[in-house]
Amino acid sequence: MNFADFVCSEAIRADLKSNDKQAVILEMVQALADAGQIPEDQYKSVAKAVLKREALGSTGLGRGVAISTPNTRLSTGTICTAGLSAQGVDFASLDGERVHFFVLLISPSDRPDEHVSVLEKIARQLRKEAFCRLLTQATSVEEIKQLLDESDNGQSSQTH
């Protein structure tokens, strides 16, 4: 399984409108709901789980990237989306920089091995400085999808 395999393409947002941490999180959860990945009756509980996870400590990793990874009682499998904010959002990142690229990975709490496996695949790519730089400079959903595909093929360090 590759990074691009578990990202819901229909939920990727290249133009996040929110300008604070909580609003970005809710916008991304809504993107998954709009794409049919979160059942309507579970939206509130999923949003609450994501916000609760963020309250434990910032998920802003640095390099303009954040990855929120709550476990929930979601009845579906592991789902993931990505979002981009041109202006960036103060996410209390480890390096103090604003976050431009967000990953939201939601997993059922009864599948911890699956959660860890997917998180490891995402983290492996997000440790690459060139990949993070290209993601934070992307301008469209198509460009984000292309970068995710290329990262799985070891091509993400190329200049676009």
C-alpha positions in Angstrom: 0.0 0.0 0.0 1.3 3.5 -0.9 0.6 6.9 0.5 -1.7 7.8 -2.4 -3.6 4.6 -2.0 -5.4 5.6 1.2 -5.9 9.3 0.5 -9.4 10.0 -0.6 -8.9 12.1 -3.7 -12.4 13.5 -3.6 -11.7 15.0 -0.2 -8.4 16.7 -1.0 -8.7 20.5 -0.7 -6.1 22.7 -2.3 -7.7 25.9 -1.1 -8.6 25.7 2.6 -10.4 28.8 3.6 -10.1 28.5 7.4 -7.5 30.6 9.2 -7.3 28.9 12.6 -6.6 25.4 13.8 -10.1 24.4 14.9 -11.7 25.7 11.7 -9.1 23.9 9.5 -9.8 20.6 11.3 -13.6 21.0 10.9 -13.1 22.0 7.2 -11.1 18.8 6.6 -13.6 16.6 8.4 -16.3 18.2 6.3 -14.4 17.4 3.2 -14.3 13.7 4.1 -18.1 13.9 4.9 -18.8 15.6 1.6 -16.9 12.8 -0.2 -19.0 10.2 1.5 -16.2 8.9 3.7 -17.8 9.7 7.0 -21.4 8.8 7.6 -23.6 11.8 8.3 -24.6 10.4 11.7 -20.9 10.1 12.7 -19.7 13.6 11.6 -20.0 15.2 15.1 -18.2 12.3 16.9 -15.4 12.3 14.3 -14.9 16.0 14.5 -14.9 15.8 18.3 -12.3 13.0 18.2 -10.0 15.1 15.9 -10.3 18.2 18.1 -9.7 16.1 21.2 -6.5 14.7 19.7 -5.3 18.1 18.8 -5.9 19.3 22.4 -3.4 16.7 23.6 -0.6 18.5 21.7 0.0 20.1 18.4 0.3 17.9 15.4 2.2 20.6 13.5 5.4 18.7 12.7 7.4 21.5 11.2 8.3 22.3 7.6 4.8 23.7 7.1 3.1 20.3 7.6 0.7 19.0 10.2 -0.8 15.5 10.5 -3.7 14.8 12.8 -4.3 11.1 13.5 -7.2 10.4 15.8 -8.6 7.0 16.5 -12.4 7.0 16.5 -15.4 4.6 16.7 -15.8 5.1 12.9 -17.7 2.3 11.4 -15.7 2.4 8.1 -12.0 1.7 7.6 -9.0 4.0 7.8 -9.6 7.2 5.8 -7.3 10.0 5.0 -7.3 13.4 3.2 -5.0 16.3 2.7 -5.5 20.1 2.5 -3.5 23.1 1.5 -3.7 26.6 2.9 -1.9 29.3 0.9 -1.8 31.8 3.8 -0.9 29.1 6.4 -2.3 28.6 9.8 -0.8 29.0 13.3 -0.8 25.4 14.5 1.7 25.7 17.3 4.1 23.7 15.2 7.3 22.3 16.6 9.4 24.8 14.6 7.0 27.8 15.2 6.2 28.1 11.5 2.7 28.4 10.0 1.3 25.2 8.6 0.3 25.1 4.9 -0.2 21.4 4.3 -2.5 19.3 6.4 -3.0 15.5 6.6 -6.0 14.1 8.4 -5.8 10.4 9.1 -8.8 8.8 10.8 -8.8 5.2 11.9 -11.2 3.0 13.8 -10.0 2.5 17.4 -10.4 -1.3 17.0 -7.7 -1.4 14.3 -4.6 -0.1 15.9 -2.2 -2.1 13.7 -3.8 -0.6 10.5 -3.5 2.9 12.0 0.2 2.5 12.8 0.9 1.0 9.4 -0.7 3.8 7.5 0.7 6.5 9.8 4.2 5.1 9.2 3.8 5.3 5.4 2.7 8.9 5.7 5.4 9.9 8.1 8.1 8.3 5.9 7.2 10.7 3.1 6.7 13.7 5.3 10.2 13.3 6.7 11.6 14.3 3.3 12.3 18.0 3.2 12.0 18.4 -0.6 8.6 16.6 -0.5 7.3 18.8 2.2 8.5 21.9 0.3 6.8 20.8 -2.9 3.5 20.0 -1.0 3.4 23.4 0.6 3.9 25.1 -2.8 1.2 23.1 -4.6 -1.6 25.1 -6.1 -4.2 22.5 -7.1 -5.8 19.2 -6.2 -4.2 17.7 -9.3 -0.8 18.8 -8.3 -1.2 17.4 -4.7 -2.4 14.1 -6.2 0.6 14.0 -8.6 3.0 14.7 -5.7 1.5 11.9 -3.6 1.7 9.5 -6.6 5.3 10.5 -7.3 6.3 10.2 -3.6 5.3 6.5 -3.7 7.5 6.1 -6.8 10.5 7.9 -5.2 10.2 10.9 -7.5 9.1 13.6 -5.1 12.4 15.3 -4.9 12.1 16.5 -8.5 11.3 20.1 -9.2 8.0 20.9 -10.9 
